[in-house]
Amino acid sequence: MSLASVGELLRTWKKMPKVENMPSIAIHNAMASPNVKYIRWKVHGDWVTQLNYYDSMKIIISSSNHEPTALVIGKEQNSWHGGCAMGTTNIKQKMETIRNVREHVRSKKCQAAHALPQRRADCDQTVFCVYKGVKAFSFCKRKNLLLTGGKDRIIRVWSPYLPGKPTGMLRSHTAPVIYIHIAEENRVLSMSSDNTVKIWDLETHSCCFTASSKASGIKGELTACLYLPGPRALCVATDTVAFLHLKLRPVPESHLELSHQEPVVCCGYNPTFRHVVSCSEASMVKVWDCETGRQLSEFVGAHGHAGITCLTFDSSGRRLITGGRDGCLKIWSYNNGYCVHTLQHEEEKSEICDCTYMEVNQNKCIIAVGWDRRINVYFDVPRDFHHFWKPQPCWQDDLNQGHKEDILCVAQCPPFLLATSSYDGEIIVWNVISGHMYCKLNTPGSSYGPDHGEGPDLSVSCLAFLKTRAVKLDSVAASLIANGPGGSVNFWRLFSGASLGANFTPSTGKAQVSCIAVTAGDELAYLADQQGFVHVYDVQKYGLWGSELQAPKKVTFWRAHVSTVTALELIEEESILLSSSLDRTVRLWSKDGAHIGTFGQKSLWDIFTPVSWSHPRVPFESLTDPQSMPAHLVLDIDAPDGHTAERQEQERATITEEETRPSNLQSPEDSIVEAEAKVDREQWSAFSHGRSVWENMPEPGWPRIYQTLRCHEVACVSAPGEKPDVSAIASDLFHVNVLTRDREAALPERSFLPTAVSPPEL
């Protein structure tokens, strides 16, 4: 439709009757105006799903769900009657065409609007036939590439001049593709109807990044998408509008030791073979020797293009069980990477979030939870040689009173207790033997929710039983630990009226607790958060006799990683701690926080020989990360949240001064130095207002307080380029030294920086 005299035309249309409070005019009525040129032509055999006009090439590209005409590239014609946007540069011919169209419109009027549109000649268009049609496409003139996506979940790469066969296919989406955009740096952004966003590399045709709807927070039915090149953000419209900013990960520095090239999502320790197994977002599994840190084996594509989310071992330790975003559990002989069994539903392929291996009445089973909101139990039958296993029927209580939101975590307490937690903060404790619900806990609300009035994030993503209390069925003691909103940790009583026994927040920065590990005797609890810190608390008597109003005693804390800790496991027999993080590292620590090593580093270690452990005892990136820096008055100004959180942690400690000095220092200057050191400590105490270094510093021999130097102006400075006085050469130097020491002893005050002294006169 071409409009002339737009201002006058719109003023006329504004007076038309309103439909849904907006002036509206039908096309056949608009055609009667001499200022409107209207044409249409037949292109597709079904609904048009997308339409773009490219002015630089004077072409129109449209797509449809109709397979034979899934995508059509139409060339510009020199005539309006031919069915395209603009006319020829020949003004006389153009005016003649317009005059003919006007006469035709006036004669036909409304009848012309209902006439059948004409089809274009084959030479004027290029037709692409695509299986199940095309819902979205993207064209890049600079790269001369055309990408299409549709119901078959495959993104096809085409040359616009070769419609017969695509030059490449991108496979990873699990739902129809409804948006594609070719961005800079050979990247392609795509989105599917399940609100999953993917980023592709055009050179390798591989998927670089996947963001699920849970990770991006996009909810509701997708209605529109638009990539904004300026802020490099993807604008997604559903029930609300979301902006997903594209941030490229920096190239890792050469001195950093990495265990994986992708974020590590889980890791575990196998006590049978003394192996550590870690899994990354790229569906890669690596096996390490725990005693030395040497890599033993690896295999890729464990769950195809889907990422791994969790892992566990069977009771014998000979098999590895992994869960993935493809909704499958897989049992591996992980030494050679052979998949022994695949466990999944027949139809449902909901993401698995967590799994555990449990023995109940001499029956061995694998329990998996995830987005299907059900507890799936698979019996481990060694005599079953079928490759695919199906879950057992769901418990009746699970169907009637189970979780209403996605289940994020599962924890067991032999012989019969099982706990699960969900996205809405609900925790349910089950009796595995009977399949009945034992009790239900609801996480209390918090004021630490996100902004914009959406309410707090109540999701509970990690659980841990205090097993010495749970097996006694003690009604008073808190028997279950769970994370909560705003970085809090909740201690729950499970028996004789389930209730909240205690609540505290480990990090003053309110970083969400991401992992919980408890020692075998329930003496210590290790809490890791999304900032990479590990906090150790003494919980042996905490919540043992009722509710607690204060936090338990903090034993120590340290910065283990610079990103979210995804797994934390205690290896009791060796008194070491295993951790993994999204910063692509897997590390070993002593129980007090000494860094043993990072899996993948060049130098190996021996866990039984502390001398071979990593040096420095804090990883380099943890030392240099801004959130690890100690608090200082200068840093208080415009400090980010991470600095504030760390500073508040340090303010909890108290300054410890060492007043005693060795008795063997008998020099006449000792009294002066000792007095000045005491003054310095007093000035530092007054300056810091209670600040101190970390009270539980893992490195022995580090100073307990900061040392300071008082700076004085130099009394006299030699002129630049002044020749030195060499008159003292060949003199009696002993006599000169005696005179100099006598002169210095007569000085009333001694500074830390030496002042310039004139040459002695002989």
C-alpha positions, 0 to 999 in steps of 0.5 A: 500500500502506497500513500500520498498526501499522508497528512490529509489522508490521516486527518480523514481517517482519524474521523472514522468510527473507532474499533476498540477505541482506535479509528479504523478503516477497511482496506476496500474503503481505503482503496476508494481514495485517490491517494492510496495505491494497493496491490496484493499477490499470491505467494504462500499456501498458508499463513505468512509467519514473517515478512521483511523488506530489504531496501539495499537489495530491493527484495521482499522475503516472506515465510510460511508454514506451507512446505512447498512455499516455506520461504520466498525471495521476491525481486522488485518489479518496475510496475505496481501491477507486478506486485512489488513495492516501488516503481521504476526510475522512468517517471513517465512510465511510472505515472502511466502505471499509476494512472492505469491503476487509479482508473482500475480502482475507481471502476472496480472499487470494492469488487477489486478488493475481493478479486483473487490475487495474481501469482508472480512469475517464477523468474521474479521469485526464489522459492525454498521448500523446507520440511514443516515450513518456516516460522522465522528467518534472518538474512545477512547481506554482508555474509550473504547468508540466510537462516531459517527455523521452524517446527522441526526445531532445526536451524538451516543455513542457506545460500540465497542463490541455492534453494535446493539444499542447505549448507549447514544445520544447527541442531539443539533446540527441543521446541519449534524455533520462532526467532533467529537473528544474525549478530556480529562476530559470527554469532547467531541468536535463536529462541524457541517456543519453550523460551530457551535462548541459544547462541551459535557460532557460524564458523563451527555450527556449534552451540556456544551458550544456552539459557533456559527459561528458569535461568533467564527468568522468562515466563509466559507465552512468547509473543515477540523478539527483537535484538538490539545491536546498540546495547547488545541485548535481546528484547523478549516480550511475553507477559512482561518484557525482558532484556537479556544482555550479551556479555562475552567471556574474556579469554582466560589468562595464561597463568590461571589453572582451569579444570574445564573450558566450560563452567563446572556444574557438579563433581563427586568423589568415588571412595572405591577408586579414590577418583574425582569426577567432574562434569561441565556445561558442555556435557563433558565428563572428566575423571581425576586421581584425587591423590595427585590431581592427574587427569585419568580420562574424559569423554564428551557428549555424555547427554548429546547437546544437552548439559549435565546437571547432577551426578552420583555413584552406585553403592559399589562405586563402579558406576557413575550416574548422571542427569541432564537437561534432556530429561534422561538419567544415564548409567556409565562405566565411566573409566571407558565412557560406555553408557550401560543404561538410559533411564527416562520417561516414555514421553516426558523429557523434563530437565532433571535437577538432582539425583541420589542413589539409595538402598531401601530394604536391600533394594537398590534404587536411583531417585531423580527429581526435576521439572516434572515435579515428581519423584521418579524411582528407578530400581537398579536390577543387575539382571536387567539387561535392557538398555532403557529403564522406566520409572516406577509408578508415582507415590499416591501422596506425591500425586495428591499432595506433592510439589506444585513447582519444579523440584530442585534438590533431593537429600537422603537420610538412611534408612528411610527418610528422603527430603525434596525442595522446590522452586516455591520454597516448599520442603517435603520429607518422605518415608521412602519405604511406604511412599507417604509424606512425613511432613511438609515445611514452608520456607518463611518469606523474607525482605531480601527479594528482588526489586520491582515488587516481584517478591522474594526468591523463595527457592530452596536449592540445597538440603543436608540432613544432620543424620546423627539427630535424624536417626534418633527421631529426636523431636526437639533437635533440628535435623535438616539444614536448608538454604533460604531467601536473602542468603539465609540458612534454616535449621528445621525440626522434623519430628513432633510438629515440624517447625523452624528451629533456627535461622541465620545469614552466613554472608553479610552481603546476603549472597545465596547459599549454593552448597551445604556439606556436614561432617559425619558426626555433625560437628561442622557445617560447610556453607558455600555461597554464590560469591565463592566463599566457604563458611565453616560453623560449629553446629555440634550443639546448635539447635540441639535443645530447641530454638536458637536466636543467635548464629552458631560459632563461625570457625573460619571462612575463605574465598575458594572460588571467584564465582558460584560454588556448584558442588561441595563434598567432604572426604572424611578419611583424608580430612579434605574438602572438594569443591567446584564452581562456575569459574571452571575449576575443581579444587581440593582444600584442607578442612581449615581452608589450605589450598591443596591444588586445582585439578588441571594444574601443571604440577601434581601434588600428594595429599599426604605431603603438605609440602607439595600443596599449591603455593600460594595457599590461596589461588591467584584469582581469589587473591586478585579478585576485587571482592577478596580485597581487605577493607580500608578507609580509602576503599569505603568511598563508592565501594561496590556491594562485594567490597561492602560485604567483605568489609562487614565480615572483617569488622566482626573480628577484633584487633589482637596485639602482641605486646611481648618481645624477645628478651635477647634484644639488648641494644640501646636503640631497642627501647626507642623502637619498642616505644615507637611500635607501641605508638604505631599500634595505638594509632592504627587502632584509633584509625581502623575503628575496630577493623582488623585482618581476618582472624582465622588466617590460614597461612601460619606466620602472617602478621596479626596486625597491619604494620605501618611506616611513618613518613618524614620529610627529609631534612636536607637533600643534595642538589642533583648532580652534586659531586660526592665528598670523597674527603673521608677516604683514607681516614680512620673509619672507626673514629668516624663511625663512633662519632656518627653513633654518638650523634645519632644517640643524641637525637630526640626522635628516630624515624623509620626513614633515615634522614640525610646527614652531612659528611663528618668533618675531620 
